[in-house]
Amino acid sequence: MTDENLLEVTDLVKHFPIKQGILIDREVDQVRAVDGISFYVERGSTLGLVGESGSGKSTACRAVMQLTKPTSGSIKFEGREIAGLSRRKMQPLRREMQMIFQDPYASLNPRKRVGQIVADPLKQQGVARGSDLRKRVQELLERVGLSSEHYNRFPHEFSGGQRQRIGIARALALQPKLVIADEPVSALDVSIQAQIINLLDDLQDELGLTYLFVAHDIGVVRHISDRIAVMHNGKIVEEGTADQVCEHPRDDYTKKLLAAVPIPDPRESRARRAA
C-alpha cells in the first residue's frame, strides 16, 4: 500500500449462505454477492463504483465499513488492516470513515429532530456538548445548504433533496477522511441530483475529502469520479480513469451501461439505437 492510497481492498469476498431444512438448516448453496474484488482509493480523490442493481456494490461498501463481516479478503485503511475487527476496535475508526445512505427517507429517524440526528455522532464520540454542540450542528447545516433555523424541525418537514443534505451533514459531523456514498442520488429527481453532486464536489474541495461513490448510472459517476471501477455479478470487470472507461470501454458490460445513459438529442438517441 502506498501513502497516496487511503483505502486499499484486495480479494474481497462476501458470500451469503442459502439454507434449507425443517428441523436442521443445512447450507445448499451460496450467493456470491462480492466475489474477489480489488481496488484502491487515493487520498483526496473519488473512485466511482458503478453497476446495475444486484451487482454487489452496496455489499462491498458495507463490508468496507465493517457493517457486514467479509467472508475473506483484505481491507486496509491508512495502511491498517481492518477486516474482521471487533465492534469495539472499529469504534475509533468510525470518526475517519462515514457513510451516506441511498434512501433519504429511511436513513433518518422520523422521531428525532434534525439537530439531534446531526448531533448524534458528535455526542457518541464525545466530541462536543452543550452550546458548542448546538453551534457545530448549525454550522454543519449551513455548510450543506440548509438553514440553522432547521435545527428543531423533523425529517418529514423536508423534501427528499433536503433530507439527503441532512444525511450528508451527519456524515461530515466527525470530519472523516473517507466518505462512502452509497447511491446518494438515485432516489432523487434529476435536477436535485445535480445539486447534490455539485455539493459533494464543493465539499471535497473545501475539506479534502476522499469519496467511494456508488451508483448504477455511469453518467452520474463520470461527472464526479477521477477513476471508475465497473462491477458486474460480484466482480470488477473494468477499471481505469473516468475518461478511459467512458471514452474507450473494453468490456461489453461497460458498453451496455454507457448505451443506457440518456442522450438529450432525439436524433442522436435514435442513431445510437440503430447502431
C-alpha positions in Angstrom: 0.0 0.0 0.0 1.3 3.4 -1.0 1.0 6.6 1.1 -1.2 8.1 -1.6 -3.9 5.4 -1.1 -6.2 6.0 1.8 -8.1 2.7 1.2 -6.9 -0.5 -0.4 -9.2 -3.5 -0.9 -7.7 -6.8 -2.0 -9.5 -10.0 -3.0 -12.6 -9.0 -1.0 -15.2 -11.8 -0.8 -18.7 -11.8 0.7 -20.8 -14.9 0.3 -24.2 -15.4 1.9 -25.3 -19.0 2.6 -28.5 -20.4 1.2 -30.0 -22.9 3.7 -32.8 -25.5 3.6 -34.3 -27.7 6.1 -37.2 -28.1 8.6 -35.6 -29.2 11.8 -31.9 -28.6 10.9 -30.8 -26.0 8.5 -28.1 -27.1 6.1 -26.3 -25.0 3.5 -27.2 -25.9 0.0 -25.6 -23.1 -1.9 -24.2 -19.6 -1.6 -25.0 -16.2 -3.0 -21.7 -14.7 -4.2 -22.5 -11.1 -3.7 -18.9 -10.0 -3.8 -16.5 -12.5 -5.4 -12.9 -11.4 -5.1 -12.7 -7.7 -5.9 -9.7 -5.5 -5.6 -9.5 -1.7 -5.8 -7.9 1.3 -4.2 -8.9 4.9 -3.5 -6.3 7.7 -3.5 -6.3 10.4 -0.9 -8.5 13.4 -1.9 -9.8 11.6 -5.0 -13.1 9.9 -5.9 -13.4 6.3 -7.0 -16.8 5.6 -8.7 -18.1 2.1 -8.3 -20.8 1.5 -10.9 -23.0 -1.4 -11.9 -26.7 -2.4 -12.1 -28.8 -3.3 -9.0 -27.7 -6.6 -7.6 -24.1 -6.4 -8.8 -22.7 -6.3 -5.3 -21.8 -2.6 -4.9 -23.7 -1.9 -1.7 -22.5 -5.2 -0.1 -18.9 -4.2 -0.9 -19.4 -0.8 0.8 -20.9 -2.4 3.9 -18.0 -4.8 4.1 -15.5 -1.9 3.8 -17.4 -0.2 6.7 -17.5 -3.4 8.6 -21.2 -3.2 8.8 -21.2 -6.7 7.5 -18.2 -9.0 8.0 -16.4 -10.1 4.8 -16.0 -13.8 4.1 -12.4 -13.2 3.2 -10.0 -10.7 1.8 -8.0 -7.6 3.0 -9.3 -4.1 3.7 -6.6 -1.6 4.6 -7.4 1.9 5.8 -4.3 4.2 6.1 -2.2 1.0 6.0 -4.0 -0.7 8.9 -5.9 -4.0 8.3 -9.5 -3.5 9.4 -11.1 -6.6 8.0 -12.6 -8.6 10.9 -12.0 -6.0 13.6 -14.4 -6.2 16.5 -17.0 -3.5 17.0 -15.0 -2.1 19.9 -11.8 -1.8 17.9 -13.7 -0.3 14.9 -15.2 2.4 17.2 -12.3 4.9 16.9 -12.2 4.4 13.2 -15.8 5.4 12.8 -14.6 9.0 13.1 -12.4 8.5 10.0 -14.9 6.6 7.8 -18.5 7.7 7.3 -21.4 6.7 5.0 -24.1 8.5 3.1 -27.1 6.1 2.5 -29.2 5.7 -0.5 -32.7 6.3 0.9 -33.0 9.9 2.4 -36.4 8.8 3.9 -35.5 5.6 5.6 -32.0 6.7 6.8 -33.3 9.4 9.1 -35.0 8.7 12.4 -38.5 10.2 12.0 -38.9 10.6 15.8 -35.8 12.8 16.1 -35.3 16.4 15.2 -32.7 17.4 12.7 -30.4 18.8 15.3 -30.5 15.5 17.3 -29.8 13.5 14.1 -26.7 15.5 13.1 -25.5 15.8 16.8 -25.7 12.0 17.5 -22.2 11.2 16.0 -20.7 14.1 18.0 -22.2 13.0 21.2 -21.4 9.3 20.8 -17.7 10.1 20.1 -17.6 12.7 22.9 -16.5 15.5 20.6 -18.8 18.3 21.7 -21.5 19.1 24.3 -23.9 21.8 25.3 -23.8 25.1 23.4 -20.7 24.1 21.5 -22.6 21.0 20.2 -25.6 23.1 19.0 -23.2 25.6 17.3 -21.3 22.9 15.5 -24.6 21.3 14.3 -25.9 24.6 13.0 -22.6 25.3 11.1 -22.9 21.8 9.5 -26.5 22.5 8.4 -25.4 25.8 6.8 -22.4 24.1 5.1 -24.7 21.7 3.3 -27.0 24.4 2.1 -29.7 24.3 4.9 -30.5 26.9 7.4 -29.6 26.9 11.1 -33.3 27.5 11.7 -34.0 23.9 10.6 -32.4 22.7 13.8 -35.7 21.9 15.6 -37.6 20.5 12.6 -38.5 16.8 12.0 -37.4 14.9 8.8 -41.0 14.7 7.4 -40.9 18.5 7.0 -38.2 18.3 4.4 -38.1 17.3 0.7 -36.0 14.3 -0.5 -33.1 16.6 -1.5 -33.1 18.4 1.8 -33.2 15.1 3.7 -30.1 13.9 1.8 -28.4 17.2 2.7 -29.2 16.3 6.4 -27.6 12.8 5.8 -24.5 14.5 4.3 -24.3 16.9 7.3 -24.4 13.8 9.7 -21.7 12.1 7.7 -19.5 15.2 7.9 -20.0 15.8 11.6 -16.9 13.9 12.7 -14.7 15.4 9.9 -14.0 12.0 8.3 -11.2 11.3 5.8 -13.3 8.8 3.8 -16.9 9.1 2.8 -18.7 6.2 1.2 -21.7 7.5 -0.7 -24.0 4.5 -1.5 -26.3 5.6 -4.3 -26.8 9.0 -2.7 -28.8 10.5 -5.6 -30.7 7.5 -7.1 -33.9 8.3 -5.1 -33.9 12.0 -6.2 -35.2 13.9 -9.1 -32.7 14.7 -11.9 -32.5 18.4 -11.1 -31.9 17.7 -7.4 -29.3 15.0 -8.3 -27.2 17.7 -10.0 -27.5 19.9 -6.8 -26.3 17.1 -4.5 -23.5 16.1 -6.9 -22.3 19.7 -7.0 -22.5 20.0 -3.2 -20.4 16.8 -2.8 -17.8 18.3 -5.3 -17.6 21.5 -3.4 -17.3 19.8 0.0 -14.4 17.6 -1.4 -12.6 20.8 -2.5 -13.2 22.6 0.8 -12.5 19.7 3.2 -10.1 17.5 1.3 -12.5 14.5 1.4 -11.9 11.1 -0.2 -15.0 9.5 -1.8 -16.0 6.0 -2.7 -19.1 6.9 -4.8 -21.5 4.2 -5.7 -24.2 4.4 -8.4 -25.9 2.5 -11.2 -25.8 5.5 -13.6 -22.4 5.7 -15.2 -23.2 9.2 -16.5 -23.5 10.4 -12.9 -20.4 8.5 -11.8 -18.3 10.0 -14.7 -19.2 13.5 -13.6 -17.9 13.2 -10.0 -15.2 10.5 -10.3 -11.5 10.6 -11.0 -11.4 6.8 -11.6 -14.2 4.3 -12.2 -14.5 0.6 -11.4 -17.3 -1.3 -13.2 -18.9 -4.1 -11.1 -20.9 -7.0 -12.5 -22.1 -10.2 -10.8 -19.8 -9.6 -7.8 -16.7 -8.9 -9.8 -14.9 -5.8 -11.1 -14.8 -6.2 -14.9 -13.1 -3.0 -15.8 -11.2 -0.2 -14.1 -9.4 3.0 -15.1 -9.7 6.7 -15.2 -13.1 8.2 -15.9 -12.2 9.2 -19.4 -10.6 5.8 -20.2 -13.6 3.8 -19.1 -16.2 6.1 -20.7 -14.4 7.0 -23.9 -12.7 3.7 -24.6 -14.6 0.9 -22.8 -13.2 -2.5 -23.2 -15.8 -4.8 -21.5 -19.1 -5.4 -23.2 -20.9 -4.8 -19.9 -19.4 -1.3 -19.6 -20.5 -0.6 -23.2 -24.1 -1.6 -22.2 -24.0 0.8 -19.2 -22.8 3.6 -21.4 -25.5 2.8 -24.0 -28.2 3.1 -21.3 -27.2 6.7 -20.5 -30.0 9.0 -21.9 -29.0 11.4 -24.7 -30.9 14.8 -24.8 -30.9 15.0 -28.6 -33.6 12.6 -30.0 -31.7 12.3 -33.3 -28.5 11.1 -31.7 -30.5 8.8 -29.4 -32.2 7.2 -32.5 -28.9 6.9 -34.2 -27.3 5.1 -31.3 -30.2 2.6 -31.1 -29.9 1.9 -34.8 -26.1 1.3 -34.4 
